[in-house]
Amino acid sequence: MIHRKEVFVDFSHSNETVINFAHVFEPGEIDLDDETAHLAGELEISGTARKTEASADVAGRIVGKLEISCHRCLKPLEAAIEIEFKDDFVTLDVYEKSGGENHAVAGADLDVSIYDGERIDIKELAREQILLNLPARQLCEENCAGLCETCGVNKNTENCSCEAETIDPRWKVLEELRNKN
């Protein structure tokens, strides 16, 4: 059974404007919602949150291990992660006053997160940072042959008898004309 506990930096119970935080998430505690990656061990997050009148800045570090699937053959790989992050938070009021809801999303908007003015969800912050820092393509080895597109066999470990030649569908009409003659 996986426990889903909430972890927050909470400014509402403190007069402090700077709060240090640290938490260790157990495997399965953060759902990355990604088919190719999940936590392979404990994930440590630590940092400092600074609150101003209209915003909060959070900076910190995430260290842990992920299990990532090879992009070509889906073989599971373990990868150590170490992420330094800095995230800016504003309240919904401040965001809307700056025109955030009534204009197209611009580059600066991507650097700002919205919070309720009192609590910042550390679990969601860690999840977001991990997803933003996942490698676009992770390979088990540089010359990974991948899976056969026809039968699905792992071409690194087995040979298949499927035809390797595939014709670009845009040329199919020309092939049909050639076959008629």
Biotite code that builds the C-alpha atoms (Angstrom):
import biotite.structure as struc

atoms = struc.array([
    struc.Atom([0.000, 0.000, 0.000], chain_id="A", res_id=1, res_name="MET", atom_name="CA", element="C"),
    struc.Atom([1.356, 3.403, -0.987], chain_id="A", res_id=2, res_name="ILE", atom_name="CA", element="C"),
    struc.Atom([0.812, 6.249, 1.435], chain_id="A", res_id=3, res_name="HIS", atom_name="CA", element="C"),
    struc.Atom([-0.086, 9.571, -0.164], chain_id="A", res_id=4, res_name="ARG", atom_name="CA", element="C"),
    struc.Atom([0.958, 12.177, 2.348], chain_id="A", res_id=5, res_name="LYS", atom_name="CA", element="C"),
    struc.Atom([1.019, 15.851, 1.632], chain_id="A", res_id=6, res_name="GLU", atom_name="CA", element="C"),
    struc.Atom([4.250, 17.760, 2.127], chain_id="A", res_id=7, res_name="VAL", atom_name="CA", element="C"),
    struc.Atom([4.156, 21.546, 2.202], chain_id="A", res_id=8, res_name="PHE", atom_name="CA", element="C"),
    struc.Atom([6.232, 24.582, 2.979], chain_id="A", res_id=9, res_name="VAL", atom_name="CA", element="C"),
    struc.Atom([3.641, 26.335, 5.127], chain_id="A", res_id=10, res_name="ASP", atom_name="CA", element="C"),
    struc.Atom([3.979, 30.075, 5.783], chain_id="A", res_id=11, res_name="PHE", atom_name="CA", element="C"),
    struc.Atom([0.548, 30.286, 7.513], chain_id="A", res_id=12, res_name="SER", atom_name="CA", element="C"),
    struc.Atom([1.796, 28.851, 10.836], chain_id="A", res_id=13, res_name="HIS", atom_name="CA", element="C"),
    struc.Atom([4.903, 30.960, 11.024], chain_id="A", res_id=14, res_name="SER", atom_name="CA", element="C"),
    struc.Atom([5.910, 34.596, 11.103], chain_id="A", res_id=15, res_name="ASN", atom_name="CA", element="C"),
    struc.Atom([9.109, 33.634, 9.305], chain_id="A", res_id=16, res_name="GLU", atom_name="CA", element="C"),
    struc.Atom([9.644, 34.848, 5.745], chain_id="A", res_id=17, res_name="THR", atom_name="CA", element="C"),
    struc.Atom([12.380, 32.262, 5.146], chain_id="A", res_id=18, res_name="VAL", atom_name="CA", element="C"),
    struc.Atom([11.730, 28.576, 5.744], chain_id="A", res_id=19, res_name="ILE", atom_name="CA", element="C"),
    struc.Atom([14.252, 25.791, 5.234], chain_id="A", res_id=20, res_name="ASN", atom_name="CA", element="C"),
    struc.Atom([12.781, 22.432, 4.256], chain_id="A", res_id=21, res_name="PHE", atom_name="CA", element="C"),
    struc.Atom([13.945, 18.875, 3.703], chain_id="A", res_id=22, res_name="ALA", atom_name="CA", element="C"),
    struc.Atom([12.001, 15.715, 2.972], chain_id="A", res_id=23, res_name="HIS", atom_name="CA", element="C"),
    struc.Atom([12.677, 12.172, 1.811], chain_id="A", res_id=24, res_name="VAL", atom_name="CA", element="C"),
    struc.Atom([10.081, 10.610, -0.487], chain_id="A", res_id=25, res_name="PHE", atom_name="CA", element="C"),
    struc.Atom([9.805, 6.825, -0.574], chain_id="A", res_id=26, res_name="GLU", atom_name="CA", element="C"),
    struc.Atom([9.544, 4.896, -3.873], chain_id="A", res_id=27, res_name="PRO", atom_name="CA", element="C"),
    struc.Atom([5.988, 5.122, -5.191], chain_id="A", res_id=28, res_name="GLY", atom_name="CA", element="C"),
    struc.Atom([5.186, 8.206, -3.127], chain_id="A", res_id=29, res_name="GLU", atom_name="CA", element="C"),
    struc.Atom([5.530, 10.511, -6.145], chain_id="A", res_id=30, res_name="ILE", atom_name="CA", element="C"),
    struc.Atom([3.601, 9.433, -9.232], chain_id="A", res_id=31, res_name="ASP", atom_name="CA", element="C"),
    struc.Atom([5.434, 10.861, -12.236], chain_id="A", res_id=32, res_name="LEU", atom_name="CA", element="C"),
    struc.Atom([2.534, 9.938, -14.531], chain_id="A", res_id=33, res_name="ASP", atom_name="CA", element="C"),
    struc.Atom([5.095, 8.917, -17.119], chain_id="A", res_id=34, res_name="ASP", atom_name="CA", element="C"),
    struc.Atom([5.167, 5.476, -18.737], chain_id="A", res_id=35, res_name="GLU", atom_name="CA", element="C"),
    struc.Atom([8.935, 5.495, -19.153], chain_id="A", res_id=36, res_name="THR", atom_name="CA", element="C"),
    struc.Atom([10.125, 6.703, -15.723], chain_id="A", res_id=37, res_name="ALA", atom_name="CA", element="C"),
    struc.Atom([9.465, 6.173, -12.022], chain_id="A", res_id=38, res_name="HIS", atom_name="CA", element="C"),
    struc.Atom([11.346, 6.465, -8.736], chain_id="A", res_id=39, res_name="LEU", atom_name="CA", element="C"),
    struc.Atom([13.784, 3.604, -8.160], chain_id="A", res_id=40, res_name="ALA", atom_name="CA", element="C"),
    struc.Atom([14.648, 4.520, -4.584], chain_id="A", res_id=41, res_name="GLY", atom_name="CA", element="C"),
    struc.Atom([14.383, 7.303, -2.046], chain_id="A", res_id=42, res_name="GLU", atom_name="CA", element="C"),
    struc.Atom([14.247, 10.851, -3.358], chain_id="A", res_id=43, res_name="LEU", atom_name="CA", element="C"),
    struc.Atom([15.641, 13.637, -1.192], chain_id="A", res_id=44, res_name="GLU", atom_name="CA", element="C"),
    struc.Atom([14.550, 17.240, -1.628], chain_id="A", res_id=45, res_name="ILE", atom_name="CA", element="C"),
    struc.Atom([15.867, 20.161, 0.387], chain_id="A", res_id=46, res_name="SER", atom_name="CA", element="C"),
    struc.Atom([15.935, 23.891, 0.017], chain_id="A", res_id=47, res_name="GLY", atom_name="CA", element="C"),
    struc.Atom([14.836, 27.300, 1.147], chain_id="A", res_id=48, res_name="THR", atom_name="CA", element="C"),
    struc.Atom([11.582, 29.144, 0.553], chain_id="A", res_id=49, res_name="ALA", atom_name="CA", element="C"),
    struc.Atom([11.476, 32.943, 0.816], chain_id="A", res_id=50, res_name="ARG", atom_name="CA", element="C"),
    struc.Atom([8.152, 34.745, 0.988], chain_id="A", res_id=51, res_name="LYS", atom_name="CA", element="C"),
    struc.Atom([7.617, 38.354, 0.023], chain_id="A", res_id=52, res_name="THR", atom_name="CA", element="C"),
    struc.Atom([4.359, 40.280, 0.046], chain_id="A", res_id=53, res_name="GLU", atom_name="CA", element="C"),
    struc.Atom([3.215, 39.068, -3.381], chain_id="A", res_id=54, res_name="ALA", atom_name="CA", element="C"),
    struc.Atom([5.379, 36.070, -4.171], chain_id="A", res_id=55, res_name="SER", atom_name="CA", element="C"),
    struc.Atom([7.644, 33.301, -2.940], chain_id="A", res_id=56, res_name="ALA", atom_name="CA", element="C"),
    struc.Atom([10.941, 32.003, -4.281], chain_id="A", res_id=57, res_name="ASP", atom_name="CA", element="C"),
    struc.Atom([11.973, 28.412, -3.717], chain_id="A", res_id=58, res_name="VAL", atom_name="CA", element="C"),
    struc.Atom([15.476, 27.148, -4.398], chain_id="A", res_id=59, res_name="ALA", atom_name="CA", element="C"),
    struc.Atom([16.849, 23.758, -3.638], chain_id="A", res_id=60, res_name="GLY", atom_name="CA", element="C"),
    struc.Atom([18.211, 20.418, -4.661], chain_id="A", res_id=61, res_name="ARG", atom_name="CA", element="C"),
    struc.Atom([16.738, 17.019, -5.513], chain_id="A", res_id=62, res_name="ILE", atom_name="CA", element="C"),
    struc.Atom([18.824, 13.833, -5.326], chain_id="A", res_id=63, res_name="VAL", atom_name="CA", element="C"),
    struc.Atom([17.675, 10.299, -6.043], chain_id="A", res_id=64, res_name="GLY", atom_name="CA", element="C"),
    struc.Atom([17.416, 7.449, -8.513], chain_id="A", res_id=65, res_name="LYS", atom_name="CA", element="C"),
    struc.Atom([14.990, 6.884, -11.346], chain_id="A", res_id=66, res_name="LEU", atom_name="CA", element="C"),
    struc.Atom([14.202, 3.837, -13.393], chain_id="A", res_id=67, res_name="GLU", atom_name="CA", element="C"),
    struc.Atom([13.952, 4.973, -17.016], chain_id="A", res_id=68, res_name="ILE", atom_name="CA", element="C"),
    struc.Atom([13.084, 2.846, -20.041], chain_id="A", res_id=69, res_name="SER", atom_name="CA", element="C"),
    struc.Atom([15.444, 2.726, -23.011], chain_id="A", res_id=70, res_name="CYS", atom_name="CA", element="C"),
    struc.Atom([13.911, 4.782, -25.796], chain_id="A", res_id=71, res_name="HIS", atom_name="CA", element="C"),
    struc.Atom([14.457, 2.038, -28.389], chain_id="A", res_id=72, res_name="ARG", atom_name="CA", element="C"),
    struc.Atom([14.093, -1.345, -26.639], chain_id="A", res_id=73, res_name="CYS", atom_name="CA", element="C"),
    struc.Atom([12.277, -0.383, -23.393], chain_id="A", res_id=74, res_name="LEU", atom_name="CA", element="C"),
    struc.Atom([14.917, -2.085, -21.227], chain_id="A", res_id=75, res_name="LYS", atom_name="CA", element="C"),
    struc.Atom([14.740, -0.596, -17.708], chain_id="A", res_id=76, res_name="PRO", atom_name="CA", element="C"),
    struc.Atom([17.777, 1.489, -16.739], chain_id="A", res_id=77, res_name="LEU", atom_name="CA", element="C"),
    struc.Atom([18.652, 3.037, -13.414], chain_id="A", res_id=78, res_name="GLU", atom_name="CA", element="C"),
    struc.Atom([19.750, 6.657, -13.557], chain_id="A", res_id=79, res_name="ALA", atom_name="CA", element="C"),
    struc.Atom([20.976, 8.864, -10.719], chain_id="A", res_id=80, res_name="ALA", atom_name="CA", element="C"),
    struc.Atom([19.499, 12.342, -10.711], chain_id="A", res_id=81, res_name="ILE", atom_name="CA", element="C"),
    struc.Atom([20.781, 15.495, -9.107], chain_id="A", res_id=82, res_name="GLU", atom_name="CA", element="C"),
    struc.Atom([18.723, 18.585, -9.858], chain_id="A", res_id=83, res_name="ILE", atom_name="CA", element="C"),
    struc.Atom([19.396, 22.125, -8.698], chain_id="A", res_id=84, res_name="GLU", atom_name="CA", element="C"),
    struc.Atom([16.227, 24.199, -9.036], chain_id="A", res_id=85, res_name="PHE", atom_name="CA", element="C"),
    struc.Atom([14.807, 27.658, -8.509], chain_id="A", res_id=86, res_name="LYS", atom_name="CA", element="C"),
    struc.Atom([11.092, 28.289, -8.852], chain_id="A", res_id=87, res_name="ASP", atom_name="CA", element="C"),
    struc.Atom([9.074, 31.481, -8.463], chain_id="A", res_id=88, res_name="ASP", atom_name="CA", element="C"),
    struc.Atom([5.530, 31.414, -7.088], chain_id="A", res_id=89, res_name="PHE", atom_name="CA", element="C"),
    struc.Atom([2.847, 34.102, -7.197], chain_id="A", res_id=90, res_name="VAL", atom_name="CA", element="C"),
    struc.Atom([-0.725, 34.140, -5.952], chain_id="A", res_id=91, res_name="THR", atom_name="CA", element="C"),
    struc.Atom([-3.563, 33.835, -8.455], chain_id="A", res_id=92, res_name="LEU", atom_name="CA", element="C"),
    struc.Atom([-4.537, 37.498, -7.798], chain_id="A", res_id=93, res_name="ASP", atom_name="CA", element="C"),
    struc.Atom([-1.061, 38.734, -8.709], chain_id="A", res_id=94, res_name="VAL", atom_name="CA", element="C"),
    struc.Atom([-0.950, 36.506, -11.774], chain_id="A", res_id=95, res_name="TYR", atom_name="CA", element="C"),
    struc.Atom([-4.326, 37.735, -13.033], chain_id="A", res_id=96, res_name="GLU", atom_name="CA", element="C"),
    struc.Atom([-3.443, 41.394, -12.354], chain_id="A", res_id=97, res_name="LYS", atom_name="CA", element="C"),
    struc.Atom([-0.348, 40.962, -14.508], chain_id="A", res_id=98, res_name="SER", atom_name="CA", element="C"),
    struc.Atom([-2.608, 39.829, -17.371], chain_id="A", res_id=99, res_name="GLY", atom_name="CA", element="C"),
    struc.Atom([-1.749, 36.158, -16.893], chain_id="A", res_id=100, res_name="GLY", atom_name="CA", element="C"),
    struc.Atom([-5.190, 34.779, -17.626], chain_id="A", res_id=101, res_name="GLU", atom_name="CA", element="C"),
    struc.Atom([-6.142, 37.026, -20.532], chain_id="A", res_id=102, res_name="ASN", atom_name="CA", element="C"),
    struc.Atom([-3.156, 36.701, -22.833], chain_id="A", res_id=103, res_name="HIS", atom_name="CA", element="C"),
    struc.Atom([-1.286, 33.970, -24.635], chain_id="A", res_id=104, res_name="ALA", atom_name="CA", element="C"),
    struc.Atom([1.283, 32.122, -22.573], chain_id="A", res_id=105, res_name="VAL", atom_name="CA", element="C"),
    struc.Atom([4.642, 33.834, -23.004], chain_id="A", res_id=106, res_name="ALA", atom_name="CA", element="C"),
    struc.Atom([8.131, 32.697, -22.054], chain_id="A", res_id=107, res_name="GLY", atom_name="CA", element="C"),
    struc.Atom([8.079, 34.537, -18.716], chain_id="A", res_id=108, res_name="ALA", atom_name="CA", element="C"),
    struc.Atom([4.823, 32.786, -17.736], chain_id="A", res_id=109, res_name="ASP", atom_name="CA", element="C"),
    struc.Atom([6.549, 29.421, -17.949], chain_id="A", res_id=110, res_name="LEU", atom_name="CA", element="C"),
    struc.Atom([8.902, 30.449, -15.140], chain_id="A", res_id=111, res_name="ASP", atom_name="CA", element="C"),
    struc.Atom([6.111, 31.231, -12.659], chain_id="A", res_id=112, res_name="VAL", atom_name="CA", element="C"),
    struc.Atom([3.977, 28.861, -10.610], chain_id="A", res_id=113, res_name="SER", atom_name="CA", element="C"),
    struc.Atom([0.771, 29.763, -8.807], chain_id="A", res_id=114, res_name="ILE", atom_name="CA", element="C"),
    struc.Atom([0.204, 29.072, -5.110], chain_id="A", res_id=115, res_name="TYR", atom_name="CA", element="C"),
    struc.Atom([-2.423, 30.010, -2.523], chain_id="A", res_id=116, res_name="ASP", atom_name="CA", element="C"),
    struc.Atom([-0.198, 32.537, -0.737], chain_id="A", res_id=117, res_name="GLY", atom_name="CA", element="C"),
    struc.Atom([0.419, 30.333, 2.300], chain_id="A", res_id=118, res_name="GLU", atom_name="CA", element="C"),
    struc.Atom([1.489, 26.824, 1.269], chain_id="A", res_id=119, res_name="ARG", atom_name="CA", element="C"),
    struc.Atom([3.733, 25.421, -1.453], chain_id="A", res_id=120, res_name="ILE", atom_name="CA", element="C"),
    struc.Atom([3.306, 21.743, -2.320], chain_id="A", res_id=121, res_name="ASP", atom_name="CA", element="C"),
    struc.Atom([6.808, 20.235, -2.146], chain_id="A", res_id=122, res_name="ILE", atom_name="CA", element="C"),
    struc.Atom([5.668, 16.923, -3.606], chain_id="A", res_id=123, res_name="LYS", atom_name="CA", element="C"),
    struc.Atom([4.283, 18.606, -6.731], chain_id="A", res_id=124, res_name="GLU", atom_name="CA", element="C"),
    struc.Atom([7.379, 20.804, -6.978], chain_id="A", res_id=125, res_name="LEU", atom_name="CA", element="C"),
    struc.Atom([9.639, 17.713, -6.911], chain_id="A", res_id=126, res_name="ALA", atom_name="CA", element="C"),
    struc.Atom([7.440, 15.912, -9.468], chain_id="A", res_id=127, res_name="ARG", atom_name="CA", element="C"),
    struc.Atom([7.526, 18.893, -11.827], chain_id="A", res_id=128, res_name="GLU", atom_name="CA", element="C"),
    struc.Atom([11.297, 19.324, -11.548], chain_id="A", res_id=129, res_name="GLN", atom_name="CA", element="C"),
    struc.Atom([11.934, 15.628, -12.237], chain_id="A", res_id=130, res_name="ILE", atom_name="CA", element="C"),
    struc.Atom([9.703, 15.670, -15.325], chain_id="A", res_id=131, res_name="LEU", atom_name="CA", element="C"),
    struc.Atom([11.342, 18.844, -16.623], chain_id="A", res_id=132, res_name="LEU", atom_name="CA", element="C"),
    struc.Atom([14.769, 17.266, -16.219], chain_id="A", res_id=133, res_name="ASN", atom_name="CA", element="C"),
    struc.Atom([14.096, 13.824, -17.716], chain_id="A", res_id=134, res_name="LEU", atom_name="CA", element="C"),
    struc.Atom([16.365, 13.098, -20.658], chain_id="A", res_id=135, res_name="PRO", atom_name="CA", element="C"),
    struc.Atom([14.551, 13.339, -23.997], chain_id="A", res_id=136, res_name="ALA", atom_name="CA", element="C"),
    struc.Atom([16.058, 10.033, -25.140], chain_id="A", res_id=137, res_name="ARG", atom_name="CA", element="C"),
    struc.Atom([17.735, 7.535, -22.853], chain_id="A", res_id=138, res_name="GLN", atom_name="CA", element="C"),
    struc.Atom([19.457, 4.570, -24.518], chain_id="A", res_id=139, res_name="LEU", atom_name="CA", element="C"),
    struc.Atom([20.684, 1.364, -22.867], chain_id="A", res_id=140, res_name="CYS", atom_name="CA", element="C"),
    struc.Atom([23.689, 1.452, -25.197], chain_id="A", res_id=141, res_name="GLU", atom_name="CA", element="C"),
    struc.Atom([24.699, 3.700, -28.060], chain_id="A", res_id=142, res_name="GLU", atom_name="CA", element="C"),
    struc.Atom([24.056, 1.080, -30.757], chain_id="A", res_id=143, res_name="ASN", atom_name="CA", element="C"),
    struc.Atom([20.770, -0.271, -29.324], chain_id="A", res_id=144, res_name="CYS", atom_name="CA", element="C"),
    struc.Atom([18.886, -2.002, -32.169], chain_id="A", res_id=145, res_name="ALA", atom_name="CA", element="C"),
    struc.Atom([15.481, -1.499, -30.532], chain_id="A", res_id=146, res_name="GLY", atom_name="CA", element="C"),
    struc.Atom([12.309, -3.496, -31.062], chain_id="A", res_id=147, res_name="LEU", atom_name="CA", element="C"),
    struc.Atom([11.118, -4.932, -34.373], chain_id="A", res_id=148, res_name="CYS", atom_name="CA", element="C"),
    struc.Atom([8.265, -2.737, -35.617], chain_id="A", res_id=149, res_name="GLU", atom_name="CA", element="C"),
    struc.Atom([6.431, -5.774, -36.978], chain_id="A", res_id=150, res_name="THR", atom_name="CA", element="C"),
    struc.Atom([6.721, -8.533, -34.354], chain_id="A", res_id=151, res_name="CYS", atom_name="CA", element="C"),
    struc.Atom([8.007, -6.590, -31.322], chain_id="A", res_id=152, res_name="GLY", atom_name="CA", element="C"),
    struc.Atom([11.035, -8.807, -30.614], chain_id="A", res_id=153, res_name="VAL", atom_name="CA", element="C"),
    struc.Atom([14.026, -7.138, -28.946], chain_id="A", res_id=154, res_name="ASN", atom_name="CA", element="C"),
    struc.Atom([16.553, -7.025, -31.798], chain_id="A", res_id=155, res_name="LYS", atom_name="CA", element="C"),
    struc.Atom([19.448, -6.761, -29.299], chain_id="A", res_id=156, res_name="ASN", atom_name="CA", element="C"),
    struc.Atom([18.809, -10.300, -28.046], chain_id="A", res_id=157, res_name="THR", atom_name="CA", element="C"),
    struc.Atom([16.945, -12.093, -30.869], chain_id="A", res_id=158, res_name="GLU", atom_name="CA", element="C"),
    struc.Atom([16.769, -12.141, -34.645], chain_id="A", res_id=159, res_name="ASN", atom_name="CA", element="C"),
    struc.Atom([13.424, -12.075, -36.371], chain_id="A", res_id=160, res_name="CYS", atom_name="CA", element="C"),
    struc.Atom([12.402, -13.000, -39.903], chain_id="A", res_id=161, res_name="SER", atom_name="CA", element="C"),
    struc.Atom([10.369, -9.876, -40.559], chain_id="A", res_id=162, res_name="CYS", atom_name="CA", element="C"),
    struc.Atom([11.059, -7.877, -43.712], chain_id="A", res_id=163, res_name="GLU", atom_name="CA", element="C"),
    struc.Atom([13.321, -4.969, -42.924], chain_id="A", res_id=164, res_name="ALA", atom_name="CA", element="C"),
    struc.Atom([12.260, -3.001, -46.004], chain_id="A", res_id=165, res_name="GLU", atom_name="CA", element="C"),
    struc.Atom([9.328, -0.722, -45.450], chain_id="A", res_id=166, res_name="THR", atom_name="CA", element="C"),
    struc.Atom([8.073, 1.612, -48.103], chain_id="A", res_id=167, res_name="ILE", atom_name="CA", element="C"),
    struc.Atom([7.187, 5.162, -47.326], chain_id="A", res_id=168, res_name="ASP", atom_name="CA", element="C"),
    struc.Atom([3.361, 5.352, -47.558], chain_id="A", res_id=169, res_name="PRO", atom_name="CA", element="C"),
    struc.Atom([3.649, 8.424, -49.788], chain_id="A", res_id=170, res_name="ARG", atom_name="CA", element="C"),
    struc.Atom([5.222, 6.215, -52.499], chain_id="A", res_id=171, res_name="TRP", atom_name="CA", element="C"),
    struc.Atom([2.560, 3.498, -52.234], chain_id="A", res_id=172, res_name="LYS", atom_name="CA", element="C"),
    struc.Atom([0.535, 4.899, -55.168], chain_id="A", res_id=173, res_name="VAL", atom_name="CA", element="C"),
    struc.Atom([3.585, 4.744, -57.443], chain_id="A", res_id=174, res_name="LEU", atom_name="CA", element="C"),
    struc.Atom([4.226, 1.148, -56.369], chain_id="A", res_id=175, res_name="GLU", atom_name="CA", element="C"),
    struc.Atom([0.636, 0.230, -57.233], chain_id="A", res_id=176, res_name="GLU", atom_name="CA", element="C"),
    struc.Atom([1.032, 1.828, -60.696], chain_id="A", res_id=177, res_name="LEU", atom_name="CA", element="C"),
    struc.Atom([4.237, -0.129, -61.263], chain_id="A", res_id=178, res_name="ARG", atom_name="CA", element="C"),
    struc.Atom([2.536, -3.383, -60.238], chain_id="A", res_id=179, res_name="ASN", atom_name="CA", element="C"),
    struc.Atom([-0.377, -2.772, -62.695], chain_id="A", res_id=180, res_name="LYS", atom_name="CA", element="C"),
    struc.Atom([1.988, -2.603, -65.686], chain_id="A", res_id=181, res_name="ASN", atom_name="CA", element="C"),
])
